[in-house]
Amino acid sequence: MSPRVAGVVVCDPRKVHRRPGEKKSDRLDALKPVYHGHAEGNALRELARSYSTLVSDTTRVMSRLKALYRGRGIGCRGTRVYSPHSRAQWLDQLQESGVRRRAELLYAELDALRELRQKARAALLEESRRHAAHKILRSVPYLGPVRVALLMAWLRTPYRFRGKRQLWTYAGLALVTRSSADYQVVKGELVPSRRPALILGLNANHHHGVKALFKDAAASAITRPGPLREFYDRRIAQGMKPELARLTLARKIAATVLHLWKKGERFNAAYLKPQAP
């Protein structure tokens, strides 16, 4: 519709909340606009969709192959079951002709998907290098070329987020809290209560690909020495639980990406300062 109209506003009706018994009003019924992209970067986004779809399809076929062997009591741990060199040995263990034929078709599908996946990956990386943000985001540790390409395709622009907390919400890294008895009566006066808010977990409405990307980057960072590993170790030394420390590291990586992308600067370990919870 963009070429035919002056502007397009996409809204999220899930943000319209009306409490039981609350009167209808324009303020409550007004839809909140959400970012819906722009023409620039469409090629990268479509290539990212193609690559992500092929990765999912490949994983699905690999799972079906293992399920076929396990369903007949044949152990198939590891990745040797997918190797073309040992494929004949695995097929010889299938005595039924129909089952063997099905496995052969799954192997053929797997080979075709792997070839298409490599082509999609090459096209995705070639397109991502044309964007100015590629070199900036590649300077962040454990953000490889594929992660950077997917991140640019999914986020499109850093200016859609006012700050890091908006990015955390979009990426599913924001904490969901609930409070009760926010005020109490003391000596006849209503004063704020000191009861801490109850943390329920992370927000459910988010982009699953972006969340997985930041969490995978954090999981990779804690396995090797470096500034991100030092940031993680400091949180552990302060008494933070490992799973919460990994989440904090993922949030820090996301905040660093947003800052560098907006400023057009390269990564510097000085950015890994203590962040607000």
Summary of the structure (lengths in Angstrom):
residues: 277
radius of gyration: 24.5
end to end distance: 41.1
largest distance: 84.4
contacts: 694
relative contact order: 0.09
helix: 57%
strand: 8%
